[in-house]
Amino acid sequence: MTTTPSARAVSQYATTTGNLTARIALHDHGTNPQGWFAWLDERLPLAGDVLEVGAGTGKLWSQVDHRGRGLRLTLTDFSAAMCVRLRDVPGARVERCDASRLPFADASFDTVVANHMLYHLDDPAAALREFARVLRPGGRLAAALNGSDHLAELNALAVAVGRPDLALGFHQNDVTAETGPGYVARTFTGVTVERYPCDLDVPTVEPVLAYLASMAEEPLTPAQRSAAGDLVQARIDAEGSFRVRKHTVLITASRSG
């Protein structure tokens, strides 16, 4: 079993986009009519040359019109599988690289986006310094993070079926919605935090089981899968859905001159 955040990320994402896709699909059951990417679209400090680090499948840019805004978009990810998907984003430059060693000159970008990726790094402080290096003076950082209580019901479900390794924070570092602003403030100024108001209201068992399976290095046994399904179905029968609390924030900050 992997033991560091980066090793876990490699095992989850290096050769497949399926795990991330399953997790994104679960969030289709959000209680906020305005989805996460639409909410971000209204708040990201986008201008000029934009870099997204750890861009995953590039789903953000299927909903944010970068070309219509005249943005010059660069996308990076460590995963070869993700980079294949990123090359489908129209007009984007794609580079495969490590977040802590970006292959760009100093002061190359006006905005850096780090959407749900800082907690996968072994040294997030080093990555934040690298983000500052490639930003121009006055350039903006936008980083999304989750709170320590994010998806608490799914974490409890994993423990209940004997798989605590499937809990969201089991292989992540200590960068959360609570600690993230302090991390960012070591390198940036004008730090602001806004919480995305949303939970999950899942009407059927299968999206929950798919989420749990996406977290597993070792597949769930038939008994574990059956036990998880029974617990989720019991909650749906009693309450009409399987409700899951979310805690996600957007942190923005500026690179000092």
C-alpha positions in Angstrom: 0.0 0.0 0.0 1.3 3.5 -0.9 2.4 5.7 2.0 3.0 9.2 0.7 0.5 11.6 -1.0 2.4 11.7 -4.2 2.8 7.9 -4.4 -1.0 7.6 -3.8 -1.6 10.1 -6.6 0.6 8.1 -8.9 -1.3 4.8 -8.1 -4.6 6.5 -8.6 -4.0 8.7 -11.7 -0.8 7.9 -13.6 -2.4 5.4 -16.0 -6.1 6.1 -15.9 -8.7 8.9 -15.8 -11.4 6.5 -14.5 -10.9 7.1 -10.8 -11.2 10.9 -11.2 -14.2 10.6 -13.5 -16.0 8.4 -10.9 -15.4 11.0 -8.2 -16.6 13.9 -10.4 -19.7 11.9 -11.3 -20.7 11.6 -7.6 -20.7 15.4 -7.4 -23.4 15.6 -10.1 -25.8 15.0 -7.1 -25.0 18.3 -5.5 -27.7 20.2 -3.7 -26.6 23.6 -5.2 -28.3 24.2 -8.5 -25.2 26.1 -9.5 -22.5 23.4 -10.1 -19.0 23.7 -8.9 -17.4 24.7 -12.2 -20.1 27.3 -12.9 -19.6 28.7 -9.4 -15.8 28.8 -10.0 -16.4 30.5 -13.4 -17.8 33.5 -11.5 -14.9 33.7 -9.1 -11.7 32.7 -10.7 -9.4 35.7 -11.2 -8.7 34.8 -14.9 -6.7 37.2 -17.1 -4.1 37.0 -19.8 -1.8 34.0 -19.4 -3.4 31.3 -17.3 -1.8 28.2 -15.9 -3.7 25.3 -14.3 -1.5 23.0 -12.4 -2.7 19.4 -11.9 -5.5 20.0 -14.4 -6.7 16.4 -14.4 -9.2 15.7 -17.2 -9.6 19.4 -18.0 -13.3 19.4 -17.2 -13.1 23.0 -15.8 -12.3 24.3 -19.3 -15.3 22.5 -20.8 -17.4 25.0 -18.8 -15.2 28.0 -18.6 -14.9 29.8 -22.0 -11.2 30.5 -22.1 -11.1 31.2 -25.8 -14.1 33.6 -25.7 -12.2 35.6 -23.0 -9.0 35.7 -25.0 -7.1 33.7 -22.4 -3.8 32.0 -23.3 -4.2 28.7 -21.4 -1.5 26.3 -20.3 -2.4 23.0 -18.6 -0.1 20.7 -16.7 -0.4 17.3 -15.0 2.1 14.7 -13.8 0.0 11.9 -15.3 0.5 10.8 -18.9 -3.2 9.6 -19.0 -4.4 13.0 -17.9 -2.3 14.8 -20.4 -3.8 12.8 -23.2 -7.3 14.1 -22.1 -5.9 17.6 -21.6 -4.8 17.8 -25.3 -8.5 17.7 -26.2 -9.0 21.1 -24.6 -9.2 23.5 -27.6 -6.4 26.0 -27.8 -4.5 24.9 -24.7 -0.8 24.2 -24.4 -0.2 21.0 -22.4 2.9 20.1 -20.4 3.5 17.0 -18.4 5.5 18.0 -15.3 5.7 18.0 -11.5 3.9 20.8 -9.7 7.0 21.6 -7.7 9.2 21.8 -10.8 7.4 23.8 -13.4 9.2 24.1 -16.8 8.3 27.8 -17.2 10.3 31.0 -16.9 9.9 33.4 -14.0 6.9 35.7 -14.3 5.3 33.8 -17.2 1.6 33.9 -16.0 -1.1 36.2 -14.8 -3.1 33.5 -13.0 -2.3 30.1 -11.5 -5.2 27.7 -10.8 -4.7 24.8 -8.4 -8.1 23.0 -8.3 -8.2 20.2 -5.7 -4.6 19.2 -6.1 -2.4 20.7 -3.3 -3.3 17.8 -0.9 -1.7 15.3 -3.3 1.8 16.8 -2.9 4.6 15.7 -0.6 5.8 19.3 -0.2 2.9 21.7 -0.9 4.8 24.7 0.4 7.5 24.1 -2.3 4.7 24.0 -4.9 3.2 27.3 -3.7 6.7 28.9 -3.9 6.9 27.6 -7.5 3.5 29.0 -8.3 4.7 32.4 -7.0 7.8 32.1 -9.1 6.0 31.7 -12.4 3.4 34.4 -11.6 4.0 38.0 -12.6 4.0 40.7 -9.9 0.4 41.2 -8.9 -0.6 37.9 -10.5 -3.3 35.8 -8.8 -3.5 32.4 -7.3 -6.8 30.4 -7.1 -6.7 27.2 -5.1 -9.6 24.9 -4.2 -9.4 22.7 -1.1 -11.6 20.5 1.1 -12.3 20.8 4.8 -11.3 18.0 7.3 -15.0 17.1 7.5 -15.5 16.9 3.7 -17.6 13.8 2.7 -17.7 12.6 6.3 -20.5 10.2 5.6 -18.4 8.4 2.9 -15.4 8.3 5.2 -17.6 6.7 7.9 -19.0 4.2 5.4 -15.5 3.1 4.5 -14.6 2.5 8.1 -17.9 0.7 8.7 -17.1 -1.9 6.1 -13.6 -2.4 7.3 -11.8 -0.2 4.7 -10.4 2.9 6.5 -7.9 3.2 3.6 -10.8 4.4 1.4 -11.3 7.5 3.6 -10.6 10.7 1.7 -7.8 12.0 3.8 -6.1 8.7 4.5 -3.3 9.2 2.0 -3.3 13.0 1.8 -1.1 15.7 3.4 -2.3 18.2 6.0 -3.4 21.0 3.5 -7.1 21.5 4.1 -9.7 24.3 3.9 -8.7 25.0 7.5 -4.9 25.0 7.1 -4.7 26.1 3.5 -5.0 29.9 4.0 -2.0 29.7 6.4 0.1 27.8 3.8 -0.8 30.3 1.1 -0.1 33.3 3.3 3.5 32.3 3.7 4.1 33.1 0.0 1.2 35.3 -1.1 -0.7 38.4 0.1 -4.3 39.4 0.3 -5.6 35.8 1.1 -9.3 35.4 0.8 -11.5 32.3 1.4 -15.0 31.6 0.2 -16.9 28.4 0.8 -19.0 26.7 -1.9 -22.5 26.1 -0.5 -23.3 22.6 -1.4 -23.9 19.0 -0.1 -24.7 15.8 -1.9 -28.1 14.1 -2.1 -27.5 10.7 -3.8 -30.7 8.9 -4.7 -29.3 5.5 -5.6 -26.6 3.1 -4.3 -24.4 2.7 -7.4 -22.7 6.2 -7.5 -21.6 5.7 -3.9 -20.2 2.2 -4.6 -18.4 3.6 -7.7 -16.9 6.3 -5.6 -15.6 3.8 -3.0 -14.2 1.6 -5.7 -12.3 4.6 -7.2 -10.5 5.1 -3.9 -9.3 1.5 -3.6 -5.9 0.2 -4.4 -7.1 -3.2 -3.4 -10.6 -3.9 -4.7 -13.5 -4.2 -2.3 -14.3 -7.8 -1.6 -17.8 -9.0 -2.5 -18.7 -9.0 1.2 -17.4 -5.4 1.7 -19.3 -4.2 -1.4 -22.5 -5.9 -0.3 -22.2 -4.4 3.2 -21.6 -0.9 1.8 -24.6 -1.2 -0.5 -26.8 -2.4 2.3 -25.8 0.5 4.5 -26.4 3.1 1.8 -29.7 1.5 0.8 -30.9 1.5 4.4 -30.3 5.2 4.6 -32.1 5.8 1.3 -35.1 3.8 2.4 -35.2 5.8 5.7 -34.5 9.3 4.4 -35.2 9.2 0.7 -31.5 9.7 -0.3 -28.0 9.2 0.9 -26.9 12.6 2.2 -23.3 13.6 2.3 -21.8 16.8 3.7 -19.4 18.8 1.5 -16.8 21.4 2.7 -15.0 23.0 -0.2 -13.5 26.4 -0.4 -11.8 28.6 -3.0 -8.7 30.4 -1.7 -7.5 33.4 -3.7 -4.3 35.5 -3.2 -1.9 37.7 -5.0 1.8 37.6 -5.7 3.5 40.6 -4.1 5.5 43.0 -6.3 
